[in-house]
Amino acid sequence: VQLVESGGGLVQAGGSLRLSCAASGGTFSRYTMGWFRRAPGKERSFVSTIKWMGVTDYASSVKGRFTISRDNAKNTVYLQMNNLKPEDTAIYYCAAMVRPGDPGSGNEYTYWGQGTQVTVSS
């Protein structure tokens, strides 16, 4: 399974970005997909996840501002990010979980994308 993120960039605080993650290989529709991020000088952290049937979960820091969705026909998962804050600055990674596990734990994900940089200026 290959995952390719896109949509990152530089945006002012309060702005929006939409990240995309296109998957190839495997059976995308069966996977739980997640978004994680690594801020400068910090460890990777959970952002959001969506199960194959559409159940979603979010980190408390992004709840109400970010929305995860998926299009199984396009093998793509999205992360709509609104009201961005400088503390959202990070490299954002999408990941695929191919076996049951804790969707909030990065260790449970088998496949990872290369990441896309999101920078929010104040």
KOLFI-482399 format. One record per residue: residue number from 1; residue in one letter; chain; x negated, y, z of N, C-alpha, C, O in turn. Coordinates in steps of 0.2 Angstrom, whole numbers, plus 5000, padded with zeros to 4 digits. Example, Ala and Ser with C-alpha at 12.3 -4.5 7.8 and 13.67 -1.06 7.14 Angstrom:
2
NODE  seq  type  mol    nX    nY    nZ   caX   caY   caZ    cX    cY    cZ    oX    oY    oZ
NODE    1     A    A  4934  4972  5039  4938  4978  5039  4934  4984  5039  4929  4983  5042
NODE    2     S    A  4936  4989  5035  4932  4995  5036  4936  5000  5039  4933  5006  5040
This chain:
122
NODE  seq  type  mol    nX    nY    nZ   caX   caY   caZ    cX    cY    cZ    oX    oY    oZ
NODE    1     V    A  4996  4994  5000  5000  5000  5000  4996  5006  5000  4991  5007  5004
NODE    2     Q    A  4997  5011  4995  4993  5017  4995  4998  5023  4997  5004  5023  4994
NODE    3     L    A  4996  5027  5001  5000  5033  5003  4996  5039  5001  4990  5040  5002
NODE    4     V    A  5000  5044  4997  4997  5050  4995  5001  5056  4998  5007  5057  4995
NODE    5     E    A  4998  5060  5002  5002  5066  5004  5001  5072  5000  4996  5072  4996
NODE    6     S    A  5006  5076  5000  5005  5083  4996  5009  5088  5000  5014  5086  5004
NODE    7     G    A  5008  5094  4998  5013  5099  5000  5010  5104  5006  5013  5109  5008
NODE    8     G    A  5004  5102  5008  5001  5106  5013  4999  5113  5010  4999  5114  5004
NODE    9     G    A  4996  5117  5015  4994  5124  5012  4994  5129  5018  4994  5127  5024
NODE   10     L    A  4993  5135  5016  4993  5141  5021  4999  5144  5021  5002  5146  5016
NODE   11     V    A  5002  5146  5027  5008  5149  5028  5008  5153  5034  5004  5152  5039
NODE   12     Q    A  5012  5159  5034  5012  5163  5040  5017  5160  5045  5021  5156  5043
NODE   13     A    A  5016  5162  5051  5020  5160  5056  5027  5162  5055  5029  5167  5052
NODE   14     G    A  5032  5157  5056  5039  5158  5054  5041  5155  5047  5047  5155  5046
NODE   15     G    A  5036  5153  5043  5037  5151  5037  5038  5143  5037  5039  5140  5042
NODE   16     S    A  5039  5141  5031  5041  5134  5030  5036  5130  5025  5034  5133  5020
NODE   17     L    A  5036  5124  5026  5032  5120  5021  5036  5113  5021  5039  5111  5025
NODE   18     R    A  5035  5110  5015  5038  5103  5014  5033  5098  5012  5030  5099  5007
NODE   19     L    A  5031  5094  5016  5026  5088  5015  5030  5083  5011  5035  5081  5013
NODE   20     S    A  5026  5079  5007  5028  5073  5003  5023  5068  5004  5017  5069  5005
NODE   21     C    A  5025  5062  5004  5021  5056  5005  5023  5051  5000  5029  5048  5001
NODE   22     A    A  5020  5050  4995  5022  5045  4990  5018  5038  4991  5012  5038  4992
NODE   23     A    A  5022  5033  4991  5019  5026  4992  5019  5022  4986  5024  5023  4982
NODE   24     S    A  5014  5018  4985  5014  5013  4980  5012  5007  4982  5008  5006  4987
NODE   25     G    A  5015  5002  4979  5013  4995  4982  5017  4993  4988  5020  4998  4991
NODE   26     G    A  5018  4987  4990  5022  4985  4995  5029  4986  4994  5032  4987  4989
NODE   27     T    A  5033  4985  5000  5040  4986  4999  5042  4992  5004  5044  4991  5010
NODE   28     F    A  5042  4998  5001  5043  5004  5004  5049  5004  5008  5049  5007  5014
NODE   29     S    A  5055  5002  5005  5061  5003  5009  5062  4999  5015  5066  5000  5019
NODE   30     R    A  5057  4994  5016  5057  4990  5022  5053  4993  5028  5053  4991  5034
NODE   31     Y    A  5049  4998  5026  5044  5000  5031  5047  5006  5035  5051  5010  5033
NODE   32     T    A  5045  5006  5042  5045  5012  5046  5040  5017  5044  5034  5015  5043
NODE   33     M    A  5041  5023  5042  5036  5028  5040  5036  5033  5045  5040  5035  5049
NODE   34     G    A  5030  5036  5046  5028  5041  5051  5024  5046  5049  5020  5045  5044
NODE   35     W    A  5024  5052  5052  5020  5058  5051  5016  5059  5058  5019  5059  5063
NODE   36     F    A  5010  5060  5057  5005  5061  5063  5001  5067  5061  5001  5069  5055
NODE   37     R    A  4998  5070  5066  4994  5076  5064  4988  5076  5069  4988  5073  5074
NODE   38     R    A  4982  5079  5066  4976  5080  5070  4974  5087  5070  4972  5090  5065
NODE   39     A    A  4975  5091  5076  4973  5098  5076  4966  5098  5077  4963  5093  5080
NODE   40     P    A  4963  5104  5076  4956  5105  5077  4954  5103  5084  4957  5106  5089
NODE   41     G    A  4949  5099  5085  4947  5098  5092  4951  5093  5096  4950  5092  5102
NODE   42     K    A  4957  5091  5093  4961  5087  5097  4962  5080  5094  4960  5079  5088
NODE   43     E    A  4965  5075  5098  4966  5069  5095  4972  5069  5091  4977  5073  5091
NODE   44     R    A  4973  5063  5087  4979  5062  5082  4985  5062  5087  4985  5059  5092
NODE   45     S    A  4991  5065  5085  4997  5065  5089  5003  5063  5084  5003  5065  5078
NODE   46     F    A  5008  5060  5087  5014  5058  5084  5018  5065  5082  5018  5069  5086
NODE   47     V    A  5021  5065  5076  5025  5070  5074  5032  5068  5073  5037  5071  5076
NODE   48     S    A  5033  5063  5069  5040  5061  5067  5040  5054  5064  5035  5052  5062
NODE   49     T    A  5045  5050  5065  5046  5044  5061  5053  5043  5059  5058  5046  5061
NODE   50     I    A  5053  5038  5054  5060  5037  5051  5060  5029  5049  5055  5027  5046
NODE   51     K    A  5064  5026  5052  5065  5018  5051  5068  5017  5044  5071  5022  5041
NODE   52     W    A  5068  5011  5042  5070  5009  5035  5078  5011  5034  5080  5013  5029
NODE   53     M    A  5082  5011  5040  5089  5012  5039  5090  5019  5041  5096  5021  5040
NODE   54     G    A  5085  5023  5042  5086  5031  5042  5086  5033  5049  5087  5040  5050
NODE   55     V    A  5085  5029  5054  5085  5032  5061  5078  5036  5062  5073  5034  5060
NODE   56     T    A  5079  5042  5065  5073  5046  5066  5071  5048  5073  5075  5047  5077
NODE   57     D    A  5065  5050  5074  5063  5052  5080  5058  5058  5079  5054  5058  5074
NODE   58     Y    A  5057  5062  5084  5053  5068  5084  5049  5069  5090  5051  5067  5096
NODE   59     A    A  5043  5072  5089  5039  5074  5095  5043  5080  5098  5046  5084  5094
NODE   60     S    A  5043  5081  5104  5047  5087  5107  5045  5093  5105  5048  5098  5104
NODE   61     S    A  5038  5094  5103  5035  5100  5101  5038  5102  5094  5038  5108  5092
NODE   62     V    A  5041  5098  5090  5043  5099  5083  5051  5098  5083  5054  5100  5077
NODE   63     K    A  5054  5096  5088  5061  5094  5087  5065  5101  5086  5064  5106  5090
NODE   64     G    A  5070  5100  5081  5073  5106  5080  5070  5111  5074  5074  5115  5072
NODE   65     R    A  5064  5109  5073  5060  5113  5068  5059  5109  5062  5059  5111  5056
NODE   66     F    A  5057  5103  5063  5055  5098  5058  5060  5093  5056  5064  5091  5061
NODE   67     T    A  5061  5091  5050  5066  5086  5048  5062  5081  5044  5059  5083  5038
NODE   68     I    A  5062  5075  5046  5060  5069  5041  5065  5066  5037  5071  5065  5040
NODE   69     S    A  5064  5064  5031  5069  5061  5027  5065  5056  5022  5059  5056  5022
NODE   70     R    A  5069  5052  5019  5065  5047  5014  5070  5046  5009  5076  5046  5009
NODE   71     D    A  5067  5045  5003  5070  5043  4997  5068  5036  4995  5062  5036  4992
NODE   72     N    A  5071  5031  4996  5068  5024  4995  5068  5023  4987  5064  5019  4985
NODE   73     A    A  5072  5026  4983  5072  5025  4976  5065  5028  4973  5063  5026  4968
NODE   74     K    A  5063  5033  4977  5057  5037  4974  5051  5034  4978  5045  5037  4977
NODE   75     N    A  5052  5030  4983  5046  5028  4987  5042  5034  4991  5036  5034  4991
NODE   76     T    A  5046  5038  4993  5043  5044  4996  5047  5046  5002  5053  5046  5003
NODE   77     V    A  5043  5049  5007  5045  5051  5013  5043  5059  5014  5038  5061  5011
NODE   78     Y    A  5047  5063  5017  5046  5070  5017  5046  5072  5024  5049  5069  5029
NODE   79     L    A  5043  5078  5025  5043  5081  5031  5044  5089  5030  5040  5092  5028
NODE   80     Q    A  5050  5091  5031  5052  5098  5030  5050  5102  5037  5053  5100  5042
NODE   81     M    A  5046  5106  5036  5044  5110  5042  5046  5117  5042  5044  5121  5037
NODE   82     N    A  5050  5119  5047  5053  5126  5047  5050  5130  5053  5048  5126  5058
NODE   83     N    A  5050  5136  5053  5048  5140  5059  5041  5138  5061  5041  5137  5067
NODE   84     L    A  5037  5138  5057  5030  5135  5058  5027  5140  5063  5028  5146  5063
NODE   85     K    A  5023  5137  5067  5019  5141  5073  5011  5139  5072  5009  5134  5069
NODE   86     P    A  5007  5144  5074  5000  5143  5073  4998  5136  5076  4993  5133  5074
NODE   87     E    A  5001  5134  5082  4999  5128  5085  5001  5122  5080  4999  5116  5082
NODE   88     D    A  5005  5123  5075  5006  5117  5070  5000  5116  5066  5000  5111  5062
NODE   89     T    A  4995  5120  5066  4990  5120  5061  4986  5113  5063  4984  5111  5068
NODE   90     A    A  4985  5109  5057  4982  5102  5058  4982  5099  5051  4984  5101  5046
NODE   91     I    A  4978  5093  5051  4979  5089  5046  4985  5084  5047  4985  5081  5052
NODE   92     Y    A  4989  5084  5042  4995  5079  5043  4994  5073  5039  4992  5073  5033
NODE   93     Y    A  4996  5068  5042  4995  5061  5039  5002  5057  5039  5005  5058  5044
NODE   94     C    A  5003  5054  5034  5009  5049  5034  5006  5042  5034  5000  5041  5033
NODE   95     A    A  5010  5038  5037  5008  5031  5039  5014  5026  5038  5020  5028  5038
NODE   96     A    A  5012  5020  5036  5017  5015  5035  5016  5009  5040  5011  5007  5041
NODE   97     M    A  5022  5008  5044  5022  5002  5048  5025  4996  5045  5031  4997  5043
NODE   98     V    A  5022  4991  5044  5025  4985  5041  5027  4980  5045  5030  4975  5043
NODE   99     R    A  5026  4980  5051  5028  4975  5056  5032  4979  5062  5030  4985  5063
NODE  100     P    A  5036  4976  5065  5040  4979  5071  5035  4981  5076  5030  4978  5078
NODE  101     G    A  5036  4987  5079  5031  4990  5084  5034  4997  5087  5040  4999  5085
NODE  102     D    A  5030  5000  5091  5032  5006  5093  5030  5012  5088  5024  5013  5087
NODE  103     P    A  5035  5015  5085  5034  5020  5080  5031  5026  5082  5029  5030  5078
NODE  104     G    A  5030  5027  5089  5027  5033  5091  5020  5032  5092  5016  5037  5094
NODE  105     S    A  5017  5026  5091  5010  5024  5092  5007  5024  5085  5009  5019  5081
NODE  106     G    A  5002  5027  5084  4998  5027  5078  4995  5020  5077  4994  5018  5071
NODE  107     N    A  4993  5017  5083  4990  5010  5082  4995  5005  5079  4992  5000  5077
NODE  108     E    A  5001  5006  5079  5006  5001  5076  5006  5002  5068  5010  4998  5065
NODE  109     Y    A  5003  5007  5065  5004  5008  5058  4998  5005  5055  4992  5006  5057
NODE  110     T    A  5000  5002  5049  4995  4998  5045  4991  5002  5040  4985  5002  5039
NODE  111     Y    A  4995  5006  5036  4993  5010  5031  4993  5018  5032  4998  5020  5035
NODE  112     W    A  4988  5021  5030  4988  5028  5031  4986  5032  5024  4982  5029  5020
NODE  113     G    A  4988  5038  5024  4986  5042  5018  4980  5046  5020  4977  5045  5026
NODE  114     Q    A  4978  5050  5016  4971  5054  5017  4972  5060  5020  4967  5063  5023
NODE  115     G    A  4978  5062  5021  4980  5068  5025  4980  5075  5020  4978  5075  5015
NODE  116     T    A  4984  5079  5023  4985  5086  5019  4985  5091  5025  4988  5091  5030
NODE  117     Q    A  4981  5096  5023  4980  5102  5028  4985  5107  5028  4988  5109  5023
NODE  118     V    A  4988  5108  5034  4993  5113  5035  4989  5119  5040  4987  5117  5045
NODE  119     T    A  4989  5125  5038  4987  5130  5041  4992  5136  5042  4995  5138  5037
NODE  120     V    A  4993  5137  5048  4998  5143  5050  4995  5149  5053  4992  5148  5058
NODE  121     S    A  4995  5154  5050  4992  5160  5052  4997  5164  5056  5003  5164  5055
NODE  122     S    A  4994  5168  5061  4998  5172  5066  4999  5179  5063  5003  5183  5066
